């Protein structure tokens, strides 16, 4: 299982730094997880977007999904697609509100909204409890502690499990989902402080504690905002996690 980082800037894109977006690949199957601003351009520089086999979203804040509207344009209007997008509708695993939310992003006015239907080139599949098979991957989710419908995602292939926290505060469901995982792709959006808002993001300290409690082999730290002190956040991760931790980099591929 290979993980390629299309973008990892937290909360918004930074200078030459797309926001959240990742590719997972195994057995020739290609799944994108998140498609934040700037990530579709990065995807096109590396792969043919028509060769995506699945798309998954942890939640629908703009920094994780805004390039979906542009992907819709690509799949509907490209004159020479390498794979017919209507014969091969792209499965989109996402929160239950995805069809309406993406229609709102695509519409030019409220009057146009009832006419927007992405089902010609996408198949929307809301997250449900229990495992789901997505190509060669077995995927499980846990409800995240975030101000909207949001999920943390565990992806297993050939006995190896990657857990992606998505955006979340600490919570028992995330701890349970992470237990026994091999690699943790964890957000860490700020340094630790008692007055940080609850149920929103992980600090570097909390990300390290999560990785340590799960006993993962490696912690890949992502979603650090452009204004944050990345070195201080990584120092907190290192102080609370005894394993190998690294800040992910755009364009780098990691073997899970």
HUQUIHU-V263564 format. One record per residue. N is the residue number from 1. RES is the residue in one letter. PSI is psi in radians with two decimals (NA if undefined). D_LAST is the distance of its C-alpha to the last C-alpha in Angstrom with 1 decimal. Layout:
n	res	psi	d_last
N	RES	PSI	D_LAST
N	RES	PSI	D_LAST
//
This chain:
n	res	psi	d_last
1	X	2.19	5.4
2	X	2.40	5.9
3	X	2.09	6.9
4	X	2.29	10.4
5	X	1.98	12.8
6	X	-0.56	16.2
7	X	2.61	17.8
8	X	0.21	17.4
9	X	2.37	21.1
10	X	2.41	22.2
11	X	-0.47	25.2
12	X	2.82	26.3
13	X	2.65	25.5
14	X	-3.07	26.6
15	X	2.09	28.2
16	X	0.58	26.1
17	X	1.71	23.2
18	X	2.78	22.3
19	X	-2.77	21.5
20	X	2.26	18.5
21	X	2.36	16.6
22	X	2.63	13.1
23	X	2.36	12.1
24	X	2.35	9.6
25	X	2.37	10.2
26	X	2.42	10.3
27	X	0.59	13.5
28	X	0.01	15.3
29	X	2.32	15.0
30	X	2.09	14.6
31	X	2.27	14.5
32	X	2.44	15.4
33	X	1.98	15.1
34	X	2.68	18.1
35	X	1.16	20.6
36	X	3.08	22.4
37	X	2.25	25.2
38	X	-0.25	24.4
39	X	-0.50	21.2
40	X	-0.67	23.0
41	X	-0.75	24.5
42	X	-0.70	21.1
43	X	-0.78	19.8
44	X	-0.48	23.1
45	X	-0.23	22.7
46	X	-0.69	19.5
47	X	2.87	19.8
48	X	1.99	22.6
49	X	-0.43	22.5
50	X	-0.21	24.4
51	X	0.02	21.5
52	X	2.35	19.5
53	X	-0.33	19.3
54	X	2.76	18.8
55	X	2.39	18.9
56	X	2.51	18.2
57	X	2.34	19.8
58	X	-0.67	19.5
59	X	3.13	23.1
60	X	0.53	25.7
61	X	2.60	26.6
62	X	-0.61	27.3
63	X	-0.11	24.6
64	X	-0.19	22.0
65	X	0.01	23.9
66	X	-0.39	26.9
67	X	-0.02	25.9
68	X	-0.68	26.2
69	X	-0.70	29.9
70	X	-0.62	29.4
71	X	-0.62	27.1
72	X	-0.76	29.9
73	X	-0.79	32.3
74	X	-0.81	30.2
75	X	-0.43	29.9
76	X	-0.58	33.5
77	X	-0.06	35.3
78	X	2.23	33.5
79	X	-0.36	36.3
80	X	1.13	34.2
81	X	2.53	30.8
82	X	-0.29	28.8
83	X	2.28	28.4
84	X	1.97	31.1
85	X	-0.30	29.7
86	X	-0.52	32.5
87	X	-0.43	31.9
88	X	1.29	28.1
89	X	2.40	27.9
90	X	2.09	24.5
91	X	2.27	23.3
92	X	1.87	22.9
93	X	2.08	21.5
94	X	2.96	23.0
95	X	2.74	25.5
96	X	-0.42	28.8
97	X	0.03	30.7
98	X	-0.83	28.6
99	X	-0.76	31.4
100	X	-0.74	34.0
101	X	-0.71	32.1
102	X	-0.54	31.0
103	X	-0.71	34.6
104	X	-0.67	35.9
105	X	-0.51	33.7
106	X	-0.56	35.0
107	X	2.56	38.6
108	X	-0.21	41.2
109	X	2.86	43.5
110	X	-0.58	43.8
111	X	-0.52	46.2
112	X	-0.33	43.6
113	X	-0.79	41.0
114	X	-0.31	42.3
115	X	-0.18	42.0
116	X	2.09	38.3
117	X	1.94	36.3
118	X	0.05	32.8
119	X	-0.09	32.7
120	X	-0.54	33.9
121	X	-0.05	30.5
122	X	2.63	28.2
123	X	1.97	27.8
124	X	2.25	27.3
125	X	1.79	25.6
126	X	2.54	25.9
127	X	2.44	23.4
128	X	2.79	24.9
129	X	2.60	24.4
130	X	2.89	22.5
131	X	2.62	19.6
132	X	2.45	19.6
133	X	2.13	18.3
134	X	1.74	17.1
135	X	-2.26	16.8
136	X	0.00	14.3
137	X	2.46	12.7
138	X	2.13	14.4
139	X	2.28	14.9
140	X	2.64	16.8
141	X	2.79	18.4
142	X	2.46	20.5
143	X	2.23	23.4
144	X	2.78	22.8
145	X	1.56	25.6
146	X	2.76	26.5
147	X	0.12	29.8
148	X	3.12	29.0
149	X	2.02	27.4
150	X	2.67	23.7
151	X	2.57	20.7
152	X	2.61	17.4
153	X	2.25	14.8
154	X	2.23	12.4
155	X	2.13	10.4
156	X	2.38	9.8
157	X	2.24	9.3
158	X	0.74	10.4
159	X	0.02	10.5
160	X	2.40	7.0
161	X	2.26	7.7
162	X	2.25	7.0
163	X	2.22	10.5
164	X	2.08	12.2
165	X	-0.48	15.6
166	X	-2.80	17.5
167	X	2.15	20.8
168	X	2.63	22.2
169	X	2.96	24.3
170	X	2.46	23.6
171	X	2.69	24.5
172	X	-0.60	24.3
173	X	-0.68	22.5
174	X	-0.73	19.5
175	X	-0.76	19.7
176	X	-0.71	19.9
177	X	-0.61	17.0
178	X	-0.40	14.7
179	X	2.21	16.1
180	X	-0.01	14.0
181	X	2.79	10.6
182	X	-0.70	7.8
183	X	2.42	6.7
184	X	2.07	9.7
185	X	1.76	10.4
186	X	2.35	14.1
187	X	2.66	17.2
188	X	1.72	19.9
189	X	-0.20	22.9
190	X	2.95	25.6
191	X	2.87	26.8
192	X	2.40	28.1
193	X	2.58	31.7
194	X	-0.41	33.8
195	X	0.21	35.0
196	X	2.50	31.7
197	X	2.46	32.0
198	X	2.74	30.6
199	X	0.88	28.2
200	X	-1.06	26.9
201	X	2.94	24.1
202	X	2.49	22.3
203	X	2.98	23.6
204	X	-0.70	21.7
205	X	-0.82	23.3
206	X	-0.64	22.2
207	X	-0.74	18.6
208	X	-0.71	18.6
209	X	-0.69	20.6
210	X	-0.80	18.2
211	X	-0.70	15.2
212	X	-0.76	17.8
213	X	-0.61	19.2
214	X	-0.34	16.0
215	X	0.55	15.1
216	X	2.71	11.4
217	X	-0.55	9.9
218	X	2.47	9.3
219	X	2.10	11.0
220	X	2.06	10.6
221	X	2.27	14.2
222	X	3.13	15.6
223	X	0.61	18.9
224	X	2.08	21.2
225	X	2.74	24.5
226	X	-0.49	26.5
227	X	-0.12	29.2
228	X	2.78	27.2
229	X	1.61	27.0
230	X	-0.65	23.4
231	X	-0.69	24.2
232	X	-0.68	25.9
233	X	-0.79	23.0
234	X	-0.57	20.5
235	X	-0.66	23.3
236	X	-0.73	23.4
237	X	-0.81	19.8
238	X	-0.49	20.2
239	X	-0.36	23.4
240	X	-0.08	22.1
241	X	2.20	18.7
242	X	-0.11	18.7
243	X	-2.90	15.1
244	X	2.17	13.3
245	X	2.43	13.7
246	X	2.60	13.7
247	X	2.19	15.2
248	X	2.75	13.2
249	X	2.46	15.3
250	X	2.33	16.5
251	X	-0.14	15.6
252	X	2.48	12.7
253	X	2.30	9.5
254	X	2.37	6.2
255	X	2.15	3.8
256	X	NA	0.0
//
